[in-house]
């Protein structure tokens, strides 16, 4: 007897897959997808792409390493997150709503900052370049604050996982556009006869134009219902009172929890192994003798594929394992990935090994990132303070990338590339020790019990 198409044990599985995939096509999730691209685009323009430009301009390695400090706005963004939570942007918020008004303001500032940075010349004044990079980072950090709040307020609980997966994937694509895309673009402009500085300036101008993707998405989005409900509260409360309440309430509530300080230290250290090596990965590859096109080609192809697959793998690990076990798996993998670059320093100009090293690094980093974001989201369990607490946690996560990795250039100069990346692998150990402490103290049991 032949079973009808929907009969048999495979039918429920097919329906489950169809329902799971359909979430990614919902309008709200697609909005978060494109906002993820807008969020990922600026980071490399004040980071790895800028470092390559400075390396080619013959800026010394110590100064290049210090440029990790231009990420300071990502670390301190929690200081103005309560302002974003509590205040409205004149004209824009009245026309588009509180969240979308802030998004448009941040995106317009971002365009201006990227154009300014592209007009700078690293060979003439590292200070002016640093100022431009700081402006880009500040506008980008503000955009991140708003997007995080917009995501939490826009998506239903059943859509949050899909929204975050889409956001992370699009974020990486945005970073790809401003790394490999920008490098290919600059090389093409130089090949067309432009001088190096002119090619870089035009490349940055085109990157600024890509911010329009985020602006168009913001205009097509609708203001979250929770944000509209806040308008009534804003009408009753004094402006300064709103800011103080948003700031004090978020910090006081978080610090009242058991193991709060240990959890914050873990947030700072979990991605430090990635941050320390990432501060100099691009200069390392160029210093070995690879061309910027070779580096960009590997990032564009294998790097992107590894990142996307790693993101889905991280989601699978997070669903299949407990949160502490998932964090352990992600932490170990992203630490060990640095050893591939240690061996790269020994073998030298091997395109095959560089392809392997970048693939492993992108794959394991994506796994760690997805699992880490799941942990951060679990920590932000109070709906009254989600935006400010999330900004605080992501700012602390950026602390390793900004301050703790600022001496990477001096460390690499003192130890050599092979030992430098071995040290980067060991830099993941403190986070794993704190993870064991949190697990022993039943920190994760408390997070599970607090779920709505």
Secondary structure, 3 states (H helix, E strand, C coil): CCCCCCCCCHHHHHHHHHHHHHHCCCHHHHHHHHHHHHHHHCHHHHCHHHHHHHHHCCCCHHHHHHHHHHHHHHHHCHHHHHHHHHCCCCCHHHHHCHHHHHHHHHHHHHHHHHHHHHHCCCCCCHHHHHHHHHHHHHHHHHHHHHHHHHHHHHCCHHHHHHHHHHHHHHHHHHHHHHHHHHHHHHHHHHHCCCCHHHHHHHHHHHHHHHCHHHHHHHHHCCCCHHHHHHHHHHHHCCHHHHHHHHHHHHHHHHHCCCCHHHHHHHHHHHCHHHHHHHCCHHHHHHHHCCCHHHHHHHHHHHHHHHHHHHHHHHHHHHHHCCHHHHHHHHHHHHHHCHHHHHHHHHHCCCHHHHHHHHHHHHHHHHHHHHHHHHHHHHHCCCCCCHHHHHHHHHHHHHHHHHHHCCCHHHHHHHHCHHHHHHHHHHCCHHHHHHHHHHHHCCHHHHHHHCCC
